[in-house]
């Protein structure tokens, strides 16, 4: 079979941000998304707000932009609009990889969506547990021959993405001991997790044909890999990220994604190979980042040399600085330093719980304030 890859403008990006609705008084998840969406109107064109798997979730989607700040501005405007409708409903909005204490079996699947019904029917208990939220960043690639070499390069930075965005230390009221419990929950779905490392586009087409033939998937979107091609849009879609708590951090992580994609694309233009890791090293790095977050020691090359994720980021950012300048996202890329200095969301959530005698409702309140203000809380609360 042939899979067409849409023509797209190099390095243009779009961002999808999943946001949870919570009851203002209890902090519990609320099935308020259908009413919120009814009030905001139909999702025509870009940017827009749309449904997700559960009725407690809305997704805000930017238009495609060349500059990160413009995509983040779209998201911010949409969140402000949603907040205006949510306020009189007694609903607050948060974004994190998991909710600190709500129970998965109390959540409702969005009705009237056949693809959601099919997912739940096939995956049953594991599918019903997908009480998780994430951010997806699309970056356009102008030549499909570049797609899988760039994905291989991005897989070497998947743990960096995961550590910076990690925001799911709690699950159903328990401290899991993981920075990103979401990462390990989501990969339980049969077509989720790390992608295969393809040598070329025809190999990808052959895999998709096989999976369709045996009934594993009907549509490309059912391949829910951490990083995947998005042929409809002519992009690479990075789906590694936990729900990101603030617009500022979305800007930083989107800029890192855009700059790395452009960096690898330029390396290919120059006739140089993009570094890649053995699949077992990629898998180990993902686990280390999910477990230890910003304290993860990562495998950084095929020889097995290791480095602390924060130190590796500090070495990387100067390399990307000229690219960020050319793409107009230098200010946003500098936000990666802020995450390193201030702590990722999972670290701030743990700090709030510790300072509040273990109160997970206080954690939710902190997440509400962070999303509302667009900035991480300066004192973790």
Secondary structure, DSSP 4 states (H G I P E B T S, - for coil): ---------TT-EEEEEEEEEEETTT--B---HHHHHHHH----SSSEEEE-SBTTEEEEEPPPBSSHHHHHHHHHHHHHHHHHHHHTTTEEEE--SB-SS--GGG--BPTT-HHHHHHHHHHHHHHHT--B-EEEEEEE-S-GGGHHHHHHHHHTTHHHHHHHH--B-EETTEE-S-SBHHHHHHTTSTTEESPP--SSHHHHHHHHHHHHHTTS-SSGGG-EESEEEETTTTEEEEEEEEPPS-HHHHHHHHHHHHHHHHHHHHHHHTTPPPP---HHHHHHHHHHHHHHGGG-EEE-STT--EEEHHHHHHHHHHHHHHHHHHHT-HHHHTHHHHHHHH--HHHHHHHHHHHTTT-HHHHHHHHHHHHHHTS--TT--
